[in-house]
Amino acid sequence: MGIISIVKANNLLWLGRYTERTYTTLRLFNQYYDQMIDFDPAAYQKYCEQLGIPDIYGDKNTFSRNYIFDAADPNSMVSNLTRAHDNAIVIRDTISSETLSYLEMALNILKEGYKEHAPLLEMQKVLDYLMAFWGCMDDYVDDEESRNVIKVGRYQERLDLYFRFSMPYDKKLKEYSKLGNRLNKSHLQYKRESMLHLLDIIEADSDEQIARFDAISCINHLLEEGF
């Protein structure tokens, strides 16, 4: 592995992935929520399909609350942010209490949001706290290696989601470049042939399902065994 132990690197990486998963899916959720309200009550089904999670909700209202707030749903936002928090607690000495506090404030909103009359307004606070988390991490995490590993996880997750939701070519290429930059700065062992193949897929700019699945597989099997 290099400078950081495999166990610690795993915590750092998944802190980045789960935090980014919550942030990006919340932003995408807001777009689909508008569709559900304006003209397509079943738009949430497409969201679930693209994200690769089962539709256990039944209708847009149940989805809108349970997908965000239900801790018993392993795919919910509160479940994903709880996993991020669990990884952060283990490495709080590395990321600092200040950085951890923003994650905790975002998680508290998700845990209490179901009580609010206008929970979607609270979601903007979650986005703000997660952005503050990333900014605080750059200021308070002194160990550059740790920051690089967290951001490998961040960009790995973002690129995965961008393929799932068929984001434009330029957005995927931008995140690919960020991921490559952080991989090269870290001591993580990764499959360079997978990165090259992923670039080929991006350059082909195909929206076919098989290309998306191929890209997602590359992303999620990019790191050597142990991650």
Salt bridges, closest charged atoms under 4 A:
GLU20 OE1 - ARG154 NE 3.23
GLU20 OE2 - ARG158 NE 2.87
GLU104 OE2 - HIS85 NE2 3.32
GLU112 OE1 - LYS115 NZ 2.82
GLU122 OE2 - LYS125 NZ 3.32
ASP138 OD1 - LYS151 NZ 2.73
GLU145 OE1 - HIS187 ND1 3.03
GLU157 OE1 - ARG17 NE 2.67
GLU157 OE2 - ARG21 NE 2.80
ASP160 OD1 - ARG164 NE 2.61
GLU175 OE1 - ARG158 NH1 3.32
GLU175 OE2 - LYS178 NZ 3.60
ASP207 OD1 - ARG212 NH1 3.43
ASP214 OD2 - HIS197 NE2 2.77
